[in-house]
Amino acid sequence: MDSKEQVKKLQKELTQTRALLSNTVDTLQEERLLASTTKNRVVGGYYMMSRQAEKNLRALQGKNPAASLVFSVLREPIFICSNSRPASRRA
């Protein structure tokens, strides 16, 4: 009888542990999804530029001199929430 009670107790603990593990996995997946959707989001509503986008803009800048102005205008909002100061802003 004592061993049957131990088995039931262990089965109950195993069930609770599995439920906790399942809940943890679900929570982690939700956090990953949230992190992926807000990955490039910064305070103020601006999106930080990806490295590939920055490379593409630099290539455009090299091919077209007027593109340097476009590049700087596009890039300035990115620095709003950082400690960096673009050259066109007053210190």
PDB file with one MODEL, atoms N, CA, C and O in Angstrom:
MODEL        1
ATOM      1  N   MET A   1       0.814  -1.200   0.000  1.00  0.00           N
ATOM      2  CA  MET A   1       0.000   0.000   0.000  1.00  0.00           C
ATOM      3  C   MET A   1       0.860   1.268   0.000  1.00  0.00           C
ATOM      4  O   MET A   1       0.545   2.241  -0.686  1.00  0.00           O
ATOM      5  N   ASP A   2       1.910   1.246   0.749  1.00  0.00           N
ATOM      6  CA  ASP A   2       2.769   2.423   0.853  1.00  0.00           C
ATOM      7  C   ASP A   2       3.416   2.753  -0.488  1.00  0.00           C
ATOM      8  O   ASP A   2       3.524   3.923  -0.855  1.00  0.00           O
ATOM      9  N   SER A   3       3.840   1.739  -1.211  1.00  0.00           N
ATOM     10  CA  SER A   3       4.470   1.977  -2.514  1.00  0.00           C
ATOM     11  C   SER A   3       3.458   2.492  -3.537  1.00  0.00           C
ATOM     12  O   SER A   3       3.815   3.286  -4.407  1.00  0.00           O
ATOM     13  N   LYS A   4       2.218   2.057  -3.444  1.00  0.00           N
ATOM     14  CA  LYS A   4       1.180   2.554  -4.355  1.00  0.00           C
ATOM     15  C   LYS A   4       0.920   4.041  -4.113  1.00  0.00           C
ATOM     16  O   LYS A   4       0.702   4.804  -5.054  1.00  0.00           O
ATOM     17  N   GLU A   5       0.946   4.436  -2.858  1.00  0.00           N
ATOM     18  CA  GLU A   5       0.751   5.849  -2.530  1.00  0.00           C
ATOM     19  C   GLU A   5       1.919   6.689  -3.045  1.00  0.00           C
ATOM     20  O   GLU A   5       1.728   7.806  -3.527  1.00  0.00           O
ATOM     21  N   GLN A   6       3.119   6.145  -2.937  1.00  0.00           N
ATOM     22  CA  GLN A   6       4.293   6.854  -3.459  1.00  0.00           C
ATOM     23  C   GLN A   6       4.207   7.016  -4.971  1.00  0.00           C
ATOM     24  O   GLN A   6       4.534   8.071  -5.514  1.00  0.00           O
ATOM     25  N   VAL A   7       3.762   5.954  -5.642  1.00  0.00           N
ATOM     26  CA  VAL A   7       3.617   6.017  -7.100  1.00  0.00           C
ATOM     27  C   VAL A   7       2.593   7.084  -7.478  1.00  0.00           C
ATOM     28  O   VAL A   7       2.826   7.871  -8.396  1.00  0.00           O
ATOM     29  N   LYS A   8       1.468   7.114  -6.779  1.00  0.00           N
ATOM     30  CA  LYS A   8       0.442   8.124  -7.062  1.00  0.00           C
ATOM     31  C   LYS A   8       0.979   9.534  -6.810  1.00  0.00           C
ATOM     32  O   LYS A   8       0.719  10.460  -7.578  1.00  0.00           O
ATOM     33  N   LYS A   9       1.738   9.675  -5.708  1.00  0.00           N
ATOM     34  CA  LYS A   9       2.315  10.979  -5.386  1.00  0.00           C
ATOM     35  C   LYS A   9       3.302  11.410  -6.463  1.00  0.00           C
ATOM     36  O   LYS A   9       3.296  12.565  -6.889  1.00  0.00           O
ATOM     37  N   LEU A  10       4.150  10.484  -6.903  1.00  0.00           N
ATOM     38  CA  LEU A  10       5.121  10.797  -7.953  1.00  0.00           C
ATOM     39  C   LEU A  10       4.433  11.112  -9.277  1.00  0.00           C
ATOM     40  O   LEU A  10       4.864  12.007 -10.004  1.00  0.00           O
ATOM     41  N   GLN A  11       3.370  10.384  -9.591  1.00  0.00           N
ATOM     42  CA  GLN A  11       2.621  10.661 -10.819  1.00  0.00           C
ATOM     43  C   GLN A  11       1.995  12.061 -10.773  1.00  0.00           C
ATOM     44  O   GLN A  11       1.983  12.784 -11.770  1.00  0.00           O
ATOM     45  N   LYS A  12       1.477  12.425  -9.594  1.00  0.00           N
ATOM     46  CA  LYS A  12       0.886  13.754  -9.435  1.00  0.00           C
ATOM     47  C   LYS A  12       1.956  14.836  -9.602  1.00  0.00           C
ATOM     48  O   LYS A  12       1.723  15.842 -10.272  1.00  0.00           O
ATOM     49  N   GLU A  13       3.126  14.631  -8.997  1.00  0.00           N
ATOM     50  CA  GLU A  13       4.223  15.592  -9.134  1.00  0.00           C
ATOM     51  C   GLU A  13       4.695  15.687 -10.581  1.00  0.00           C
ATOM     52  O   GLU A  13       5.001  16.775 -11.069  1.00  0.00           O
ATOM     53  N   LEU A  14       4.754  14.543 -11.266  1.00  0.00           N
ATOM     54  CA  LEU A  14       5.159  14.538 -12.669  1.00  0.00           C
ATOM     55  C   LEU A  14       4.163  15.313 -13.522  1.00  0.00           C
ATOM     56  O   LEU A  14       4.558  16.067 -14.411  1.00  0.00           O
ATOM     57  N   THR A  15       2.888  15.131 -13.259  1.00  0.00           N
ATOM     58  CA  THR A  15       1.854  15.853 -13.998  1.00  0.00           C
ATOM     59  C   THR A  15       1.986  17.364 -13.777  1.00  0.00           C
ATOM     60  O   THR A  15       1.874  18.150 -14.718  1.00  0.00           O
ATOM     61  N   GLN A  16       2.225  17.756 -12.524  1.00  0.00           N
ATOM     62  CA  GLN A  16       2.394  19.181 -12.219  1.00  0.00           C
ATOM     63  C   GLN A  16       3.646  19.741 -12.889  1.00  0.00           C
ATOM     64  O   GLN A  16       3.633  20.858 -13.406  1.00  0.00           O
ATOM     65  N   THR A  17       4.720  18.963 -12.877  1.00  0.00           N
ATOM     66  CA  THR A  17       5.967  19.403 -13.502  1.00  0.00           C
ATOM     67  C   THR A  17       5.795  19.565 -15.003  1.00  0.00           C
ATOM     68  O   THR A  17       6.285  20.530 -15.589  1.00  0.00           O
ATOM     69  N   ARG A  18       5.100  18.623 -15.622  1.00  0.00           N
ATOM     70  CA  ARG A  18       4.846  18.728 -17.068  1.00  0.00           C
ATOM     71  C   ARG A  18       3.999  19.950 -17.389  1.00  0.00           C
ATOM     72  O   ARG A  18       4.240  20.631 -18.386  1.00  0.00           O
ATOM     73  N   ALA A  19       3.005  20.230 -16.548  1.00  0.00           N
ATOM     74  CA  ALA A  19       2.162  21.408 -16.766  1.00  0.00           C
ATOM     75  C   ALA A  19       2.989  22.689 -16.651  1.00  0.00           C
ATOM     76  O   ALA A  19       2.829  23.610 -17.453  1.00  0.00           O
ATOM     77  N   LEU A  20       3.871  22.747 -15.655  1.00  0.00           N
ATOM     78  CA  LEU A  20       4.744  23.916 -15.503  1.00  0.00           C
ATOM     79  C   LEU A  20       5.680  24.067 -16.690  1.00  0.00           C
ATOM     80  O   LEU A  20       5.896  25.176 -17.180  1.00  0.00           O
ATOM     81  N   LEU A  21       6.231  22.958 -17.151  1.00  0.00           N
ATOM     82  CA  LEU A  21       7.130  23.001 -18.304  1.00  0.00           C
ATOM     83  C   LEU A  21       6.399  23.475 -19.550  1.00  0.00           C
ATOM     84  O   LEU A  21       6.918  24.289 -20.313  1.00  0.00           O
ATOM     85  N   SER A  22       5.205  22.967 -19.751  1.00  0.00           N
ATOM     86  CA  SER A  22       4.408  23.379 -20.906  1.00  0.00           C
ATOM     87  C   SER A  22       4.092  24.874 -20.841  1.00  0.00           C
ATOM     88  O   SER A  22       4.178  25.576 -21.848  1.00  0.00           O
ATOM     89  N   ASN A  23       3.730  25.352 -19.661  1.00  0.00           N
ATOM     90  CA  ASN A  23       3.442  26.776 -19.477  1.00  0.00           C
ATOM     91  C   ASN A  23       4.682  27.623 -19.744  1.00  0.00           C
ATOM     92  O   ASN A  23       4.596  28.687 -20.357  1.00  0.00           O
ATOM     93  N   THR A  24       5.834  27.146 -19.282  1.00  0.00           N
ATOM     94  CA  THR A  24       7.088  27.868 -19.495  1.00  0.00           C
ATOM     95  C   THR A  24       7.430  27.942 -20.976  1.00  0.00           C
ATOM     96  O   THR A  24       7.849  28.989 -21.469  1.00  0.00           O
ATOM     97  N   VAL A  25       7.255  26.837 -21.681  1.00  0.00           N
ATOM     98  CA  VAL A  25       7.532  26.813 -23.120  1.00  0.00           C
ATOM     99  C   VAL A  25       6.600  27.770 -23.856  1.00  0.00           C
ATOM    100  O   VAL A  25       7.039  28.508 -24.738  1.00  0.00           O
ATOM    101  N   ASP A  26       5.318  27.763 -23.501  1.00  0.00           N
ATOM    102  CA  ASP A  26       4.364  28.678 -24.135  1.00  0.00           C
ATOM    103  C   ASP A  26       4.727  30.138 -23.878  1.00  0.00           C
ATOM    104  O   ASP A  26       4.670  30.969 -24.785  1.00  0.00           O
ATOM    105  N   THR A  27       5.099  30.441 -22.643  1.00  0.00           N
ATOM    106  CA  THR A  27       5.485  31.807 -22.297  1.00  0.00           C
ATOM    107  C   THR A  27       6.727  32.233 -23.067  1.00  0.00           C
ATOM    108  O   THR A  27       6.803  33.359 -23.558  1.00  0.00           O
ATOM    109  N   LEU A  28       7.696  31.337 -23.173  1.00  0.00           N
ATOM    110  CA  LEU A  28       8.921  31.642 -23.909  1.00  0.00           C
ATOM    111  C   LEU A  28       8.631  31.892 -25.386  1.00  0.00           C
ATOM    112  O   LEU A  28       9.205  32.801 -25.984  1.00  0.00           O
ATOM    113  N   GLN A  29       7.754  31.102 -25.971  1.00  0.00           N
ATOM    114  CA  GLN A  29       7.396  31.313 -27.378  1.00  0.00           C
ATOM    115  C   GLN A  29       6.705  32.660 -27.578  1.00  0.00           C
ATOM    116  O   GLN A  29       6.957  33.351 -28.565  1.00  0.00           O
ATOM    117  N   GLU A  30       5.836  33.028 -26.642  1.00  0.00           N
ATOM    118  CA  GLU A  30       5.167  34.330 -26.735  1.00  0.00           C
ATOM    119  C   GLU A  30       6.174  35.470 -26.630  1.00  0.00           C
ATOM    120  O   GLU A  30       6.085  36.458 -27.360  1.00  0.00           O
ATOM    121  N   GLU A  31       7.137  35.324 -25.714  1.00  0.00           N
ATOM    122  CA  GLU A  31       8.158  36.361 -25.561  1.00  0.00           C
ATOM    123  C   GLU A  31       9.037  36.459 -26.800  1.00  0.00           C
ATOM    124  O   GLU A  31       9.417  37.558 -27.204  1.00  0.00           O
ATOM    125  N   ARG A  32       9.361  35.332 -27.402  1.00  0.00           N
ATOM    126  CA  ARG A  32      10.159  35.353 -28.635  1.00  0.00           C
ATOM    127  C   ARG A  32       9.402  36.040 -29.758  1.00  0.00           C
ATOM    128  O   ARG A  32       9.975  36.827 -30.512  1.00  0.00           O
ATOM    129  N   LEU A  33       8.114  35.741 -29.868  1.00  0.00           N
ATOM    130  CA  LEU A  33       7.293  36.376 -30.896  1.00  0.00           C
ATOM    131  C   LEU A  33       7.216  37.883 -30.670  1.00  0.00           C
ATOM    132  O   LEU A  33       7.357  38.666 -31.609  1.00  0.00           O
ATOM    133  N   LEU A  34       6.994  38.282 -29.429  1.00  0.00           N
ATOM    134  CA  LEU A  34       6.937  39.705 -29.109  1.00  0.00           C
ATOM    135  C   LEU A  34       8.267  40.384 -29.391  1.00  0.00           C
ATOM    136  O   LEU A  34       8.301  41.491 -29.928  1.00  0.00           O
ATOM    137  N   ALA A  35       9.357  39.730 -29.035  1.00  0.00           N
ATOM    138  CA  ALA A  35      10.687  40.300 -29.277  1.00  0.00           C
ATOM    139  C   ALA A  35      10.966  40.429 -30.766  1.00  0.00           C
ATOM    140  O   ALA A  35      11.578  41.404 -31.201  1.00  0.00           O
ATOM    141  N   SER A  36      10.522  39.452 -31.552  1.00  0.00           N
ATOM    142  CA  SER A  36      10.779  39.521 -32.993  1.00  0.00           C
ATOM    143  C   SER A  36       9.943  40.603 -33.671  1.00  0.00           C
ATOM    144  O   SER A  36      10.384  41.198 -34.654  1.00  0.00           O
ATOM    145  N   THR A  37       8.741  40.863 -33.157  1.00  0.00           N
ATOM    146  CA  THR A  37       7.902  41.897 -33.773  1.00  0.00           C
ATOM    147  C   THR A  37       8.336  43.297 -33.385  1.00  0.00           C
ATOM    148  O   THR A  37       8.067  44.252 -34.113  1.00  0.00           O
ATOM    149  N   THR A  38       9.003  43.434 -32.249  1.00  0.00           N
ATOM    150  CA  THR A  38       9.431  44.759 -31.794  1.00  0.00           C
ATOM    151  C   THR A  38      10.945  44.896 -31.812  1.00  0.00           C
ATOM    152  O   THR A  38      11.499  45.769 -31.145  1.00  0.00           O
ATOM    153  N   LYS A  39      11.605  44.051 -32.559  1.00  0.00           N
ATOM    154  CA  LYS A  39      13.072  44.014 -32.548  1.00  0.00           C
ATOM    155  C   LYS A  39      13.704  45.357 -32.888  1.00  0.00           C
ATOM    156  O   LYS A  39      14.607  45.806 -32.182  1.00  0.00           O
ATOM    157  N   ASN A  40      13.259  45.989 -33.931  1.00  0.00           N
ATOM    158  CA  ASN A  40      13.876  47.238 -34.376  1.00  0.00           C
ATOM    159  C   ASN A  40      13.087  48.470 -33.940  1.00  0.00           C
ATOM    160  O   ASN A  40      13.302  49.565 -34.459  1.00  0.00           O
ATOM    161  N   ARG A  41      12.198  48.294 -33.011  1.00  0.00           N
ATOM    162  CA  ARG A  41      11.369  49.412 -32.546  1.00  0.00           C
ATOM    163  C   ARG A  41      12.117  50.178 -31.460  1.00  0.00           C
ATOM    164  O   ARG A  41      12.702  49.580 -30.557  1.00  0.00           O
ATOM    165  N   VAL A  42      12.093  51.492 -31.554  1.00  0.00           N
ATOM    166  CA  VAL A  42      12.726  52.328 -30.538  1.00  0.00           C
ATOM    167  C   VAL A  42      11.709  53.350 -30.040  1.00  0.00           C
ATOM    168  O   VAL A  42      10.680  53.564 -30.681  1.00  0.00           O
ATOM    169  N   VAL A  43      11.987  53.972 -28.915  1.00  0.00           N
ATOM    170  CA  VAL A  43      11.093  54.968 -28.340  1.00  0.00           C
ATOM    171  C   VAL A  43      10.932  56.124 -29.320  1.00  0.00           C
ATOM    172  O   VAL A  43      11.904  56.552 -29.942  1.00  0.00           O
ATOM    173  N   GLY A  44       9.740  56.617 -29.454  1.00  0.00           N
ATOM    174  CA  GLY A  44       9.480  57.719 -30.370  1.00  0.00           C
ATOM    175  C   GLY A  44       8.882  57.251 -31.682  1.00  0.00           C
ATOM    176  O   GLY A  44       8.535  58.074 -32.530  1.00  0.00           O
ATOM    177  N   GLY A  45       8.755  55.940 -31.866  1.00  0.00           N
ATOM    178  CA  GLY A  45       8.115  55.408 -33.049  1.00  0.00           C
ATOM    179  C   GLY A  45       9.007  55.239 -34.246  1.00  0.00           C
ATOM    180  O   GLY A  45       8.506  54.965 -35.336  1.00  0.00           O
ATOM    181  N   TYR A  46      10.294  55.387 -34.101  1.00  0.00           N
ATOM    182  CA  TYR A  46      11.199  55.232 -35.233  1.00  0.00           C
ATOM    183  C   TYR A  46      11.747  53.816 -35.282  1.00  0.00           C
ATOM    184  O   TYR A  46      11.941  53.180 -34.246  1.00  0.00           O
ATOM    185  N   TYR A  47      11.992  53.331 -36.473  1.00  0.00           N
ATOM    186  CA  TYR A  47      12.585  52.014 -36.650  1.00  0.00           C
ATOM    187  C   TYR A  47      14.060  52.183 -36.949  1.00  0.00           C
ATOM    188  O   TYR A  47      14.451  52.991 -37.791  1.00  0.00           O
ATOM    189  N   MET A  48      14.862  51.420 -36.258  1.00  0.00           N
ATOM    190  CA  MET A  48      16.293  51.476 -36.526  1.00  0.00           C
ATOM    191  C   MET A  48      16.561  50.801 -37.860  1.00  0.00           C
ATOM    192  O   MET A  48      15.867  49.857 -38.238  1.00  0.00           O
ATOM    193  N   MET A  49      17.538  51.270 -38.547  1.00  0.00           N
ATOM    194  CA  MET A  49      17.857  50.765 -39.870  1.00  0.00           C
ATOM    195  C   MET A  49      18.658  49.472 -39.761  1.00  0.00           C
ATOM    196  O   MET A  49      19.603  49.388 -38.976  1.00  0.00           O
ATOM    197  N   SER A  50      18.289  48.486 -40.532  1.00  0.00           N
ATOM    198  CA  SER A  50      19.050  47.239 -40.535  1.00  0.00           C
ATOM    199  C   SER A  50      20.384  47.456 -41.240  1.00  0.00           C
ATOM    200  O   SER A  50      20.552  48.415 -41.993  1.00  0.00           O
ATOM    201  N   ARG A  51      21.316  46.568 -40.990  1.00  0.00           N
ATOM    202  CA  ARG A  51      22.635  46.691 -41.619  1.00  0.00           C
ATOM    203  C   ARG A  51      22.541  46.603 -43.136  1.00  0.00           C
ATOM    204  O   ARG A  51      23.234  47.324 -43.855  1.00  0.00           O
ATOM    205  N   GLN A  52      21.679  45.717 -43.615  1.00  0.00           N
ATOM    206  CA  GLN A  52      21.529  45.565 -45.060  1.00  0.00           C
ATOM    207  C   GLN A  52      20.969  46.840 -45.684  1.00  0.00           C
ATOM    208  O   GLN A  52      21.423  47.264 -46.747  1.00  0.00           O
ATOM    209  N   ALA A  53      19.988  47.450 -45.028  1.00  0.00           N
ATOM    210  CA  ALA A  53      19.424  48.697 -45.551  1.00  0.00           C
ATOM    211  C   ALA A  53      20.473  49.800 -45.560  1.00  0.00           C
ATOM    212  O   ALA A  53      20.538  50.603 -46.491  1.00  0.00           O
ATOM    213  N   GLU A  54      21.293  49.832 -44.513  1.00  0.00           N
ATOM    214  CA  GLU A  54      22.346  50.851 -44.464  1.00  0.00           C
ATOM    215  C   GLU A  54      23.377  50.628 -45.570  1.00  0.00           C
ATOM    216  O   GLU A  54      23.856  51.588 -46.171  1.00  0.00           O
ATOM    217  N   LYS A  55      23.719  49.370 -45.840  1.00  0.00           N
ATOM    218  CA  LYS A  55      24.657  49.064 -46.928  1.00  0.00           C
ATOM    219  C   LYS A  55      24.073  49.490 -48.270  1.00  0.00           C
ATOM    220  O   LYS A  55      24.772  50.058 -49.110  1.00  0.00           O
ATOM    221  N   ASN A  56      22.785  49.210 -48.462  1.00  0.00           N
ATOM    222  CA  ASN A  56      22.135  49.600 -49.712  1.00  0.00           C
ATOM    223  C   ASN A  56      22.132  51.117 -49.885  1.00  0.00           C
ATOM    224  O   ASN A  56      22.363  51.618 -50.986  1.00  0.00           O
ATOM    225  N   LEU A  57      21.874  51.843 -48.810  1.00  0.00           N
ATOM    226  CA  LEU A  57      21.888  53.302 -48.903  1.00  0.00           C
ATOM    227  C   LEU A  57      23.286  53.836 -49.173  1.00  0.00           C
ATOM    228  O   LEU A  57      23.445  54.818 -49.898  1.00  0.00           O
ATOM    229  N   ARG A  58      24.295  53.204 -48.600  1.00  0.00           N
ATOM    230  CA  ARG A  58      25.675  53.631 -48.870  1.00  0.00           C
ATOM    231  C   ARG A  58      26.043  53.382 -50.335  1.00  0.00           C
ATOM    232  O   ARG A  58      26.723  54.200 -50.956  1.00  0.00           O
ATOM    233  N   ALA A  59      25.596  52.260 -50.880  1.00  0.00           N
ATOM    234  CA  ALA A  59      25.851  51.977 -52.298  1.00  0.00           C
ATOM    235  C   ALA A  59      25.156  53.018 -53.177  1.00  0.00           C
ATOM    236  O   ALA A  59      25.727  53.494 -54.158  1.00  0.00           O
ATOM    237  N   LEU A  60      23.928  53.362 -52.817  1.00  0.00           N
ATOM    238  CA  LEU A  60      23.193  54.396 -53.546  1.00  0.00           C
ATOM    239  C   LEU A  60      23.921  55.734 -53.450  1.00  0.00           C
ATOM    240  O   LEU A  60      23.991  56.481 -54.426  1.00  0.00           O
ATOM    241  N   GLN A  61      24.454  56.027 -52.288  1.00  0.00           N
ATOM    242  CA  GLN A  61      25.183  57.275 -52.082  1.00  0.00           C
ATOM    243  C   GLN A  61      26.413  57.342 -52.977  1.00  0.00           C
ATOM    244  O   GLN A  61      26.748  58.405 -53.500  1.00  0.00           O
ATOM    245  N   GLY A  62      27.087  56.208 -53.152  1.00  0.00           N
ATOM    246  CA  GLY A  62      28.270  56.179 -54.007  1.00  0.00           C
ATOM    247  C   GLY A  62      27.936  56.375 -55.472  1.00  0.00           C
ATOM    248  O   GLY A  62      28.721  56.969 -56.211  1.00  0.00           O
ATOM    249  N   LYS A  63      26.784  55.887 -55.901  1.00  0.00           N
ATOM    250  CA  LYS A  63      26.396  55.994 -57.309  1.00  0.00           C
ATOM    251  C   LYS A  63      25.788  57.348 -57.648  1.00  0.00           C
ATOM    252  O   LYS A  63      25.881  57.808 -58.786  1.00  0.00           O
ATOM    253  N   ASN A  64      25.167  57.983 -56.666  1.00  0.00           N
ATOM    254  CA  ASN A  64      24.455  59.229 -56.922  1.00  0.00           C
ATOM    255  C   ASN A  64      24.810  60.250 -55.833  1.00  0.00           C
ATOM    256  O   ASN A  64      24.440  60.061 -54.675  1.00  0.00           O
ATOM    257  N   PRO A  65      25.523  61.329 -56.188  1.00  0.00           N
ATOM    258  CA  PRO A  65      25.925  62.316 -55.177  1.00  0.00           C
ATOM    259  C   PRO A  65      24.748  62.938 -54.423  1.00  0.00           C
ATOM    260  O   PRO A  65      24.866  63.250 -53.238  1.00  0.00           O
ATOM    261  N   ALA A  66      23.628  63.118 -55.099  1.00  0.00           N
ATOM    262  CA  ALA A  66      22.460  63.701 -54.427  1.00  0.00           C
ATOM    263  C   ALA A  66      21.883  62.753 -53.381  1.00  0.00           C
ATOM    264  O   ALA A  66      21.145  63.170 -52.489  1.00  0.00           O
ATOM    265  N   ALA A  67      22.226  61.480 -53.502  1.00  0.00           N
ATOM    266  CA  ALA A  67      21.707  60.497 -52.552  1.00  0.00           C
ATOM    267  C   ALA A  67      22.299  60.683 -51.160  1.00  0.00           C
ATOM    268  O   ALA A  67      21.726  60.211 -50.178  1.00  0.00           O
ATOM    269  N   SER A  68      23.439  61.364 -51.063  1.00  0.00           N
ATOM    270  CA  SER A  68      24.023  61.592 -49.737  1.00  0.00           C
ATOM    271  C   SER A  68      23.080  62.405 -48.858  1.00  0.00           C
ATOM    272  O   SER A  68      23.011  62.181 -47.650  1.00  0.00           O
ATOM    273  N   LEU A  69      22.352  63.348 -49.456  1.00  0.00           N
ATOM    274  CA  LEU A  69      21.368  64.121 -48.704  1.00  0.00           C
ATOM    275  C   LEU A  69      20.232  63.221 -48.234  1.00  0.00           C
ATOM    276  O   LEU A  69      19.809  63.293 -47.081  1.00  0.00           O
ATOM    277  N   VAL A  70      19.745  62.378 -49.129  1.00  0.00           N
ATOM    278  CA  VAL A  70      18.673  61.444 -48.777  1.00  0.00           C
ATOM    279  C   VAL A  70      19.141  60.525 -47.655  1.00  0.00           C
ATOM    280  O   VAL A  70      18.399  60.252 -46.711  1.00  0.00           O
ATOM    281  N   PHE A  71      20.364  60.058 -47.767  1.00  0.00           N
ATOM    282  CA  PHE A  71      20.929  59.162 -46.763  1.00  0.00           C
ATOM    283  C   PHE A  71      20.952  59.833 -45.391  1.00  0.00           C
ATOM    284  O   PHE A  71      20.569  59.223 -44.392  1.00  0.00           O
ATOM    285  N   SER A  72      21.398  61.077 -45.343  1.00  0.00           N
ATOM    286  CA  SER A  72      21.478  61.760 -44.051  1.00  0.00           C
ATOM    287  C   SER A  72      20.092  62.049 -43.483  1.00  0.00           C
ATOM    288  O   SER A  72      19.891  61.955 -42.273  1.00  0.00           O
ATOM    289  N   VAL A  73      19.135  62.400 -44.342  1.00  0.00           N
ATOM    290  CA  VAL A  73      17.775  62.671 -43.875  1.00  0.00           C
ATOM    291  C   VAL A  73      17.129  61.405 -43.335  1.00  0.00           C
ATOM    292  O   VAL A  73      16.440  61.444 -42.315  1.00  0.00           O
ATOM    293  N   LEU A  74      17.346  60.288 -44.009  1.00  0.00           N
ATOM    294  CA  LEU A  74      16.785  59.024 -43.537  1.00  0.00           C
ATOM    295  C   LEU A  74      17.438  58.561 -42.242  1.00  0.00           C
ATOM    296  O   LEU A  74      16.791  57.937 -41.400  1.00  0.00           O
ATOM    297  N   ARG A  75      18.690  58.859 -42.090  1.00  0.00           N
ATOM    298  CA  ARG A  75      19.443  58.331 -40.961  1.00  0.00           C
ATOM    299  C   ARG A  75      19.224  59.131 -39.677  1.00  0.00           C
ATOM    300  O   ARG A  75      19.316  58.565 -38.588  1.00  0.00           O
ATOM    301  N   GLU A  76      18.940  60.413 -39.773  1.00  0.00           N
ATOM    302  CA  GLU A  76      18.835  61.252 -38.583  1.00  0.00           C
ATOM    303  C   GLU A  76      17.775  60.806 -37.587  1.00  0.00           C
ATOM    304  O   GLU A  76      18.065  60.810 -36.390  1.00  0.00           O
ATOM    305  N   PRO A  77      16.559  60.419 -37.996  1.00  0.00           N
ATOM    306  CA  PRO A  77      15.571  59.997 -36.988  1.00  0.00           C
ATOM    307  C   PRO A  77      16.026  58.791 -36.168  1.00  0.00           C
ATOM    308  O   PRO A  77      15.537  58.579 -35.058  1.00  0.00           O
ATOM    309  N   ILE A  78      16.933  58.017 -36.691  1.00  0.00           N
ATOM    310  CA  ILE A  78      17.408  56.833 -35.985  1.00  0.00           C
ATOM    311  C   ILE A  78      18.143  57.227 -34.713  1.00  0.00           C
ATOM    312  O   ILE A  78      18.100  56.494 -33.726  1.00  0.00           O
ATOM    313  N   PHE A  79      18.808  58.356 -34.720  1.00  0.00           N
ATOM    314  CA  PHE A  79      19.628  58.762 -33.587  1.00  0.00           C
ATOM    315  C   PHE A  79      18.842  59.494 -32.503  1.00  0.00           C
ATOM    316  O   PHE A  79      19.418  59.893 -31.490  1.00  0.00           O
ATOM    317  N   ILE A  80      17.559  59.674 -32.696  1.00  0.00           N
ATOM    318  CA  ILE A  80      16.773  60.447 -31.741  1.00  0.00           C
ATOM    319  C   ILE A  80      16.860  59.865 -30.335  1.00  0.00           C
ATOM    320  O   ILE A  80      16.951  60.615 -29.363  1.00  0.00           O
ATOM    321  N   CYS A  81      16.833  58.563 -30.215  1.00  0.00           N
ATOM    322  CA  CYS A  81      16.806  57.937 -28.894  1.00  0.00           C
ATOM    323  C   CYS A  81      18.164  57.415 -28.452  1.00  0.00           C
ATOM    324  O   CYS A  81      18.240  56.663 -27.480  1.00  0.00           O
ATOM    325  N   SER A  82      19.206  57.783 -29.118  1.00  0.00           N
ATOM    326  CA  SER A  82      20.534  57.326 -28.710  1.00  0.00           C
ATOM    327  C   SER A  82      21.359  58.514 -28.242  1.00  0.00           C
ATOM    328  O   SER A  82      20.905  59.657 -28.305  1.00  0.00           O
ATOM    329  N   ASN A  83      22.542  58.248 -27.782  1.00  0.00           N
ATOM    330  CA  ASN A  83      23.430  59.311 -27.318  1.00  0.00           C
ATOM    331  C   ASN A  83      24.179  59.978 -28.468  1.00  0.00           C
ATOM    332  O   ASN A  83      24.864  60.980 -28.261  1.00  0.00           O
ATOM    333  N   SER A  84      24.057  59.438 -29.662  1.00  0.00           N
ATOM    334  CA  SER A  84      24.772  59.982 -30.817  1.00  0.00           C
ATOM    335  C   SER A  84      24.149  61.302 -31.251  1.00  0.00           C
ATOM    336  O   SER A  84      22.954  61.530 -31.065  1.00  0.00           O
ATOM    337  N   ARG A  85      24.952  62.145 -31.818  1.00  0.00           N
ATOM    338  CA  ARG A  85      24.485  63.411 -32.373  1.00  0.00           C
ATOM    339  C   ARG A  85      24.921  63.505 -33.820  1.00  0.00           C
ATOM    340  O   ARG A  85      26.120  63.549 -34.093  1.00  0.00           O
ATOM    341  N   PRO A  86      23.980  63.537 -34.761  1.00  0.00           N
ATOM    342  CA  PRO A  86      24.356  63.723 -36.160  1.00  0.00           C
ATOM    343  C   PRO A  86      25.011  65.085 -36.359  1.00  0.00           C
ATOM    344  O   PRO A  86      24.796  66.011 -35.577  1.00  0.00           O
ATOM    345  N   ALA A  87      25.797  65.192 -37.394  1.00  0.00           N
ATOM    346  CA  ALA A  87      26.549  66.418 -37.663  1.00  0.00           C
ATOM    347  C   ALA A  87      25.630  67.607 -37.907  1.00  0.00           C
ATOM    348  O   ALA A  87      26.009  68.743 -37.623  1.00  0.00           O
ATOM    349  N   SER A  88      24.438  67.370 -38.425  1.00  0.00           N
ATOM    350  CA  SER A  88      23.545  68.478 -38.749  1.00  0.00           C
ATOM    351  C   SER A  88      22.793  69.005 -37.526  1.00  0.00           C
ATOM    352  O   SER A  88      22.075  69.999 -37.634  1.00  0.00           O
ATOM    353  N   ARG A  89      22.939  68.369 -36.380  1.00  0.00           N
ATOM    354  CA  ARG A  89      22.263  68.838 -35.173  1.00  0.00           C
ATOM    355  C   ARG A  89      23.205  69.681 -34.332  1.00  0.00           C
ATOM    356  O   ARG A  89      24.414  69.448 -34.305  1.00  0.00           O
ATOM    357  N   ARG A  90      22.642  70.648 -33.656  1.00  0.00           N
ATOM    358  CA  ARG A  90      23.463  71.476 -32.768  1.00  0.00           C
ATOM    359  C   ARG A  90      23.694  70.715 -31.471  1.00  0.00           C
ATOM    360  O   ARG A  90      22.790  70.044 -30.974  1.00  0.00           O
ATOM    361  N   ALA A  91      24.881  70.814 -30.928  1.00  0.00           N
ATOM    362  CA  ALA A  91      25.227  70.115 -29.680  1.00  0.00           C
ATOM    363  C   ALA A  91      24.558  70.763 -28.496  1.00  0.00           C
ATOM    364  O   ALA A  91      24.733  70.311 -27.364  1.00  0.00           O
TER     365      ALA A  91
ENDMDL
END
